[in-house]
Amino acid sequence: MEELASLIATSHASWMPRVVNSVLGTNDPFLVADLLLRAVTAALAVPVVGARFYEPGVGIVVGLELADGRAIVAKVHRTAFVASERLAAIAHLQADLITAGVPAPSPLAGPLRLGDGWLTIQELRDGDRADGSDPIVRRNMAIALHHFVVAARPHAQRDLIDYWLREPVIDNLWPEPHDLRFDFQGTARGAEAIDDMARTARATLSATTLPTVVGHLDWRVQNLAFAGKNVCAIYDWDSVAIVPEAALVGCTSLIHPVDFRLALADPFPTLDGVDGFVEDYESSRGMPFNDVERDILAAAQRWVACYGARCQHSDATLGLLPGIDPAKAWPRLLSELIRQQ
């Protein structure tokens, strides 16, 4: 209890995400630790003997050690943002992918109700960090993503795994932001140009009839672990969705080297790195994207860059992350993509 409570207290002292109180009804480190530990122990019928990490953000993620020697990851997802049926479908996908050689963690329990959230538990697959700007790491990430797509094809028609382009609920354009800290409606002033570009990109993406695949939409070094320069573990499984393959690659090309734990002023790739990831994926795929797919890939890049720029604009307007250069990160990448057209 004390070990986890200490991790929670340290995390909350530097950043207090809204999700914790929203889901568990408290931010108190000892109460949060007690709720998490009781729920995990009840689900697995094994005592928790140690804590490795605590990372609140979109949800609440905790790394724990069990009395039987296993290490596990417990995650609490907001009920208002993800359905239990979707989480169950993703757990089924994970189990199938393991048999296909994809380095997915084994699902152990859940989804189970915890406060105003869904608790899921899976094994913790260890590995090292990597530099996503390294061309070899980038190539291996592209290869691993293509392997994921191929192995997951039998699940591509499952209705319970959400479509990637979520329904708009803000200005007939934006879905509900993934993190409770973002306020798109309250920070609309000054973001009109971003909204206009996003509207054009969304129209292109919504009209496509390209076939879909199952993809991981947050495929970046922070959500992967490595053995040397090879992917050996995949995290953040609630980022799995149904998506056109070209759109998946467009999204991933923008984010693959990002690790927000490093607190870099601009963690996003250069356009050379963006194009390099696309080329690496095409090489693994064994064929280049055709002109129609290229249009969707480019629209997905603009959509994701607009969404990221809108999130950054919200933070800047609300003063949540003072000192961030408004010309860097998402706005810089979006400007470069527009000039590249």
ABEGO torsion letter per residue (X at the ends): XAAAAAAAAAAAAABBBAAAAAAAGBABAAAAAAAAAAAAAAAAGBBBABBABBBBBABBBBBBBBAAGBBBBBBBBBAAABBAAAAAAAAAAAAAAAAAGBBBBBBABOBBBBEABBBBBBBBBBEBBBBAABAAAAAAAAAAAAAAAAAAAAAAABAABBBABBBBABGGABBBBABAABBAAAAABGAAAAAAAAAAAAAAAAABABBBBBBBAABBAAABBBBEABBABBBGAAABBBBBAAAAAAAAAAAAABBAAAGBABABBBAAAAAAAAAAAAAAAGBBBBAAAAAAAAAAAAAAAAAAAAAAAAAAAAGABBGBBAABEAAAAAAAAAAAX
